Amino acid sequence: MMTSGDRVRAARERVGLSQRALADRAELSQATLNRVELGARKPKMPELVALARALGCSLSEISEHSPVRDRVVCFARAENRNAENQMAGLRRELVHFLELDAYLEEQGVPRP
């Protein structure tokens, strides 16, 4: 299972930011971000929120646990390396929408 640090690092690399740049955007020290990414320190909730905002992703994408993400199973066949990356991106988007749907349902927002 990927830790929050693994997820933060993967998201940071996906958007092409250095640790320094992400730390600056999230208003954290680079040392703190480094410890989080290495798994030497669990991020606090306000830090995760700041990191998600700085990365332009959902909080659930970088948090360690997500009841929706943990249940999603995707099957696809990739023909080449680029297809694998595309499938990973599609899975992230699918999980994001499913988590949003679950949140709206939890809040009692009716479906259209």
Secondary structure, 3 states (H helix, E strand, C coil): CCCHHHHHHHHHHHHCCCHHHHHHHHCCCHHHHHHHHHCCCCCCHHHHHHHHHHHCCCHHHHCCCCHHHHHCCCCCCCCCHHHHHHHHHHHHHHHHHHHHHHHHHHCCCCCC
